[in-house]
Amino acid sequence: MKLGFVDVGGGTRGIYGAGVFDYLMEEGISGDYFIGVSAGAANGASFLANQRGRNFIFYDDYAFRKEYMSMKNLIKNGSYIDLDYVYYTLSKKDGENPLDYKMMIENKMEFEIVATNANTGKPVYFNKANLSQDNYDPIKASCCVPVLCEPYNIDNIPYFDGGMSDPIPYKRAFNAGCDKVIVVLTRPKNYFRNSKKDKKIARILKRKYPKSAQALKNRAQVYNKSLKEIIELEKQNKIIIVSPDDISNLKTLTQDHEKLENLYEMGRNDAKKLLTLENINKGCC
C-alpha cells in the first residue's frame, strides 16, 4: 500500500498539523508521499527530516516575533510577513533552528509543495529537486499570503499561497499512485468556506494580478467541492480526514499562545485516535 499525506496548512493554525505529525513521528508511522500547502509544506519538511517538535516552536515562539510578522516589515519590504526570516535565517544550517536538509532529502518519501503562479492563477507543484541546502524558496512561495505580502519570486516568476489554487490537493496524491491518503485540515470537517472575504481581497489583488484575483474569488468554491469529495472518499476508506472539532476562532495569523497550544494538543490527540495502524490499513489491499 502506498500511503500519502496532505496537509492544507492555514497560517498559525498549522500548529494542529504539527501536532498530528509529531505524534506520527513518536509512533514511527511514516508514508510514501507528502504534499503540503502553505504552512503544511513547512510541516512536511520537518516530518520528512524526522525533527519532532521543531514546528511547534515556529508556531508558538517565532511567529510572535516582530522579525516575522509586523507593520515594520510591511513598511520596509512591502510584506507583513518576512518569509526569508523563517525559512532562511532561522532554518539554515547555522540558524537558530536548522532544518535537517540531508535527512529530508534522503527520506524516500516523495515531497511536493503547492504554490500559485501569480501571473496565471494556476497551481505549480514543486518537489525535492527544487530544494537545496538553505534554499527553501518553494516553501516561502507556498506561504506567501496575497496582499499582506508581495509575491515571492522564484526564477523571476512571482508566486502566492498554494491554497489559492489547490487548497486540498488530494487528487495530486492519488495521481502519484497513493492507495490511501491522510488529509489534515485546520478547520472542522463540517466547515465550508464563504467567499465574501476572499472577494474583498481579490478586488485589491486584481489591480496587479487579475488571474490570481480570479483564483482567490473561486477558492471557496474549489475548497468546498474538494471537501465534499474527500468526505465521500472517507466513507469508502480511501481517505482519513484528521481535523479539529473546534479552532476557538483562531484566524490565519492569530497570535495566542494558549489557543495555539490547545490546537497542537488537539492535533496529537486526534492523530492518536484516528491514525492507528488498523485504521490506516482498513479497506486497503
C-alpha positions as CSV (number, residue, x, y, z in Angstrom):
1,M,0.0,0.0,0.0
2,K,1.3,3.5,-0.9
3,L,0.3,5.9,1.8
4,G,0.1,9.7,1.2
5,F,-0.3,12.7,3.4
6,V,-2.0,16.0,2.5
7,D,-1.5,19.0,4.9
8,V,-3.6,22.0,3.8
9,G,-1.9,24.5,6.2
10,G,-3.6,27.6,7.3
11,G,-1.2,30.0,8.8
12,T,-0.6,29.6,12.5
13,R,-3.5,27.1,12.6
14,G,-0.9,24.8,11.0
15,I,0.2,24.0,14.6
16,Y,-2.7,21.5,14.5
17,G,-0.9,19.6,11.7
18,A,2.4,19.9,13.6
19,G,0.7,18.0,16.5
20,V,-0.5,15.3,14.1
21,F,2.9,14.7,12.6
22,D,4.8,14.9,15.9
23,Y,2.6,12.1,17.1
24,L,3.2,10.1,14.0
25,M,7.0,10.6,14.4
26,E,6.8,9.4,18.0
27,E,5.0,6.2,16.9
28,G,7.3,5.6,14.0
29,I,4.5,5.9,11.4
30,S,5.6,7.2,8.1
31,G,4.4,7.1,4.5
32,D,5.4,7.3,0.8
33,Y,4.2,10.7,-0.3
34,F,3.6,14.1,1.2
35,I,2.0,17.2,-0.3
36,G,1.9,20.4,1.7
37,V,0.1,23.7,1.1
38,S,1.4,26.9,2.8
39,A,2.2,26.1,6.5
40,G,1.5,22.4,5.6
41,A,4.6,22.4,3.4
42,A,6.7,23.5,6.4
43,N,5.1,20.7,8.5
44,G,6.0,18.3,5.7
45,A,9.7,19.4,5.6
46,S,10.1,18.7,9.4
47,F,8.2,15.4,9.1
48,L,10.5,14.2,6.3
49,A,13.5,15.4,8.3
50,N,12.2,13.5,11.4
51,Q,12.5,16.6,13.5
52,R,9.8,16.1,16.1
53,G,8.8,19.3,18.0
54,R,10.5,21.6,15.5
55,N,7.4,23.2,14.0
56,F,5.8,23.7,17.4
57,I,8.5,26.2,18.2
58,F,7.9,28.1,15.0
59,Y,4.2,28.5,15.6
60,D,4.4,29.1,19.4
61,D,7.5,31.2,19.5
62,Y,8.9,32.5,16.3
63,A,5.5,33.5,14.8
64,F,5.2,36.1,17.7
65,R,8.5,37.8,16.8
66,K,8.4,41.2,15.0
67,E,11.1,40.0,12.6
68,Y,8.5,37.5,11.3
69,M,5.2,39.5,11.3
70,S,5.0,43.2,11.8
71,M,4.0,46.6,10.3
72,K,7.7,47.4,10.3
73,N,8.2,44.6,7.8
74,L,5.3,45.9,5.7
75,I,6.7,49.5,5.6
76,K,10.3,48.3,5.0
77,N,9.8,45.5,2.5
78,G,6.1,45.7,1.4
79,S,5.3,42.4,3.1
80,Y,3.8,42.0,6.5
81,I,5.4,38.5,6.8
82,D,9.1,38.1,6.3
83,L,9.2,34.6,4.8
84,D,13.0,34.8,4.5
85,Y,13.3,35.2,8.3
86,V,11.5,31.9,8.9
87,Y,12.7,29.7,6.0
88,Y,16.2,31.0,5.7
89,T,17.5,33.0,8.8
90,L,16.1,30.5,11.3
91,S,16.1,27.4,9.1
92,K,19.5,27.5,7.5
93,K,22.2,25.1,8.7
94,D,23.8,27.6,11.1
95,G,20.4,29.2,12.0
96,E,18.6,29.1,15.3
97,N,16.5,26.1,14.4
98,P,18.0,24.4,11.3
99,L,16.1,22.1,9.1
100,D,17.9,18.8,8.7
101,Y,18.2,19.1,4.9
102,K,20.2,15.9,4.5
103,M,17.7,13.8,6.4
104,M,14.8,15.3,4.5
105,I,16.3,14.7,1.1
106,E,17.5,11.1,1.9
107,N,14.0,10.2,3.2
108,K,12.4,8.0,0.5
109,M,9.1,9.8,0.9
110,E,8.1,11.9,-2.1
111,F,7.6,15.5,-1.2
112,E,5.6,18.1,-3.1
113,I,4.8,21.8,-2.3
114,V,1.9,23.7,-3.9
115,A,2.3,27.3,-4.8
116,T,0.2,29.6,-7.1
117,N,1.7,31.3,-10.1
118,A,0.7,34.9,-9.5
119,N,0.5,35.7,-13.3
120,T,-1.7,32.7,-14.2
121,G,-3.5,31.9,-11.0
122,K,-2.7,28.2,-11.6
123,P,-1.1,25.8,-9.2
124,V,2.5,24.9,-9.5
125,Y,3.9,21.8,-7.8
126,F,7.5,21.9,-6.6
127,N,9.4,18.9,-5.3
128,K,12.7,17.9,-3.7
129,A,14.6,18.7,-6.9
130,N,13.6,22.3,-6.4
131,L,15.1,22.5,-2.9
132,S,18.8,22.6,-1.9
133,Q,20.7,23.2,1.3
134,D,19.5,26.5,2.8
135,N,17.3,27.2,-0.2
136,Y,13.7,26.6,0.6
137,D,12.1,29.1,-1.7
138,P,9.2,26.9,-2.8
139,I,8.0,26.7,0.9
140,K,8.2,30.5,1.1
141,A,6.2,30.8,-2.2
142,S,3.6,28.4,-0.9
143,C,3.2,30.5,2.3
144,C,3.0,33.9,0.5
145,V,-0.3,35.4,1.6
146,P,-1.7,37.7,-1.1
147,V,-2.0,41.5,-0.4
148,L,-0.3,41.0,3.0
149,C,2.8,40.0,1.1
150,E,4.4,40.9,-2.2
151,P,4.5,37.7,-4.3
152,Y,7.6,35.6,-3.8
153,N,9.8,35.3,-6.8
154,I,11.5,32.1,-8.0
155,D,13.4,32.3,-11.3
156,N,11.7,35.6,-12.0
157,I,8.2,34.1,-11.6
158,P,6.0,35.5,-8.9
159,Y,4.1,33.1,-6.6
160,F,1.4,33.3,-4.0
161,D,0.0,30.9,-1.4
162,G,-0.8,27.5,-2.9
163,G,-4.1,27.4,-1.1
164,M,-5.5,30.0,-3.6
165,S,-5.4,27.5,-6.5
166,D,-5.4,24.0,-5.0
167,P,-6.5,24.2,-1.3
168,I,-6.9,20.5,-0.7
169,P,-4.6,18.7,-3.2
170,Y,-5.8,15.2,-2.6
171,K,-6.1,14.4,-6.3
172,R,-2.4,15.0,-6.7
173,A,-1.7,12.4,-4.1
174,F,-3.9,9.8,-5.8
175,N,-2.3,10.7,-9.2
176,A,1.0,10.0,-7.6
177,G,-0.2,6.4,-7.0
178,C,-1.3,6.6,-3.4
179,D,-3.8,3.9,-2.4
180,K,-4.8,5.7,0.8
181,V,-4.5,9.4,1.8
182,I,-4.5,11.1,5.2
183,V,-5.8,14.6,4.8
184,V,-5.0,17.1,7.6
185,L,-7.4,20.0,7.7
186,T,-7.0,23.0,10.1
187,R,-10.7,23.8,10.3
188,P,-13.5,21.5,11.3
189,K,-14.6,18.9,8.7
190,N,-18.1,20.4,8.6
191,Y,-16.7,23.9,7.8
192,F,-17.4,25.2,4.3
193,R,-15.7,28.4,3.2
194,N,-17.6,31.6,2.4
195,S,-16.2,33.6,-0.5
196,K,-17.1,37.0,1.0
197,K,-13.7,37.8,2.5
198,D,-11.8,36.4,-0.5
199,K,-13.8,38.6,-2.9
200,K,-12.8,41.7,-0.9
201,I,-9.1,40.8,-1.0
202,A,-9.5,39.9,-4.7
203,R,-10.6,43.4,-5.5
204,I,-7.3,44.7,-4.3
205,L,-5.2,41.9,-5.9
206,K,-6.9,42.5,-9.3
207,R,-5.0,45.7,-9.9
208,K,-1.7,43.9,-10.5
209,Y,-2.6,40.2,-10.6
210,P,-6.1,39.7,-12.2
211,K,-5.8,36.0,-12.7
212,S,-4.7,35.4,-9.2
213,A,-7.6,37.6,-8.1
214,Q,-9.9,35.3,-10.0
215,A,-8.4,32.2,-8.4
216,L,-8.9,33.8,-5.0
217,K,-12.6,34.6,-5.8
218,N,-13.0,30.9,-6.8
219,R,-11.2,29.5,-3.8
220,A,-14.2,28.9,-1.6
221,Q,-16.0,27.0,-4.4
222,V,-12.9,24.9,-5.1
223,Y,-12.3,24.2,-1.4
224,N,-15.9,23.3,-0.7
225,K,-16.1,21.0,-3.8
226,S,-12.9,19.2,-2.7
227,L,-14.1,18.9,0.9
228,K,-17.3,17.2,-0.2
229,E,-15.3,14.8,-2.4
230,I,-12.9,13.8,0.4
231,I,-15.8,13.3,2.8
232,E,-17.3,10.8,0.3
233,L,-13.9,9.1,-0.2
234,E,-13.6,8.8,3.6
235,K,-16.7,6.7,3.5
236,Q,-15.0,4.4,1.0
237,N,-11.9,4.0,3.3
238,K,-9.7,5.7,0.7
239,I,-9.1,8.8,2.8
240,I,-8.8,9.5,6.5
241,I,-9.7,13.1,7.4
242,V,-8.0,14.5,10.5
243,S,-9.5,17.8,11.6
244,P,-10.1,19.8,14.7
245,D,-13.6,19.9,16.2
246,D,-13.1,23.5,17.3
247,I,-10.5,26.1,16.5
248,S,-11.5,28.6,19.1
249,N,-12.0,31.4,16.5
250,L,-8.3,31.2,15.5
251,K,-7.7,33.2,12.3
252,T,-5.0,32.5,9.8
253,L,-2.4,34.7,11.6
254,T,-3.7,34.6,15.2
255,Q,-1.1,35.0,17.9
256,D,-2.5,33.5,21.1
257,H,-0.2,31.0,22.9
258,E,-3.0,29.3,24.9
259,K,-5.2,28.7,21.8
260,L,-2.3,27.6,19.7
261,E,-1.0,25.2,22.3
262,N,-4.5,23.7,22.8
263,L,-4.8,23.2,19.0
264,Y,-1.4,21.5,18.9
265,E,-2.6,19.1,21.7
266,M,-5.8,18.5,19.8
267,G,-3.8,17.5,16.7
268,R,-1.8,15.0,18.8
269,N,-4.9,13.6,20.4
270,D,-6.8,13.3,17.1
271,A,-3.9,11.6,15.4
272,K,-3.7,9.1,18.3
273,K,-7.4,8.4,18.0
274,L,-7.7,8.2,14.2
275,L,-4.3,7.2,12.8
276,T,-4.0,3.7,14.3
277,L,-2.4,1.1,12.0
278,E,-5.8,-0.6,11.9
279,N,-7.5,2.5,10.6
280,I,-4.7,3.3,8.1
281,N,-4.8,-0.2,6.7
282,K,-8.6,-0.5,6.7
283,G,-10.1,-1.2,3.3
284,C,-6.7,-1.3,1.6
285,C,-5.0,-4.1,-0.3
